[in-house]
Amino acid sequence: MRPCDVFLQQRRILLGECGYEADSTQVELNSKGWFVFYHYTHEQNLNKISDTGGLYARLPVVNAKHIPELNGCCLIEGLLQPLPIWITANKYFSDFCFEMVLNYVGDFLLRITIPPDFPGVYVADMAHNFDCKHQQRRGHSVLNLGYDCLTGKEVTMAEANSYIPIGEYRGGHILPNVKATRCGEGIVIPNQYISVCETQPLRER
């Protein structure tokens, strides 16, 4: 049996429960008890976001057919903090996460504030997926979970299995990543829940 098999066979198994050092970040709440998370985009997208009614989900939740609430859903991604420690100095991935962020997301930060009953928002662990990306780009695995990285099917399934509703997340992920989902493509976070973040960490570095 490979170390990764438990993450493929069961849902909500945390890497932090399996001997790995998890990120300590907790879900942020505002004074009303609403959930707060952060989303990077490009500044030139702001007018489009405003004109279309909010953040548009087009990325599919991959390899989640076995999970009824995620099957057929699309998503946008976010972070629990403006610039989490795991991005710049992770015990396992070192500077790899920062490299990925710079390559794949914008540098303009939005703050998302949603009520407790807002549907379809989860915290997942990107460490499964990033471990294969690290192996492909830098030649070795850092978590040594034994995933078959040739197709990406295993790590995307493990990531789908790691989804925990944001209101239930109490830590345990190595690379916690917010996933706001909806059935099919469309607006997933309406404008009234979006504001420009007062701090802009990637622009200030």
Secondary structure, DSSP 8 states (H G I E B T S, - for coil): --TTHHHHHSSS--GGGTT--------EE-TTS-EEEEEEE-GGGHHHHHHHTEEEE-EE-TT-TT-TTTTTEEEEEEBSSSS-HHHH-BTTTBTHHHHHHHHHS-SEEEEEEE-TT-SSEEEEETHHHHHHHHHHHHSS-SS-----TTTSHHHHHHHHHT-EETTT--S--SSEEEEEEEEBSEEEEEGGGEEE-S--HHHH-
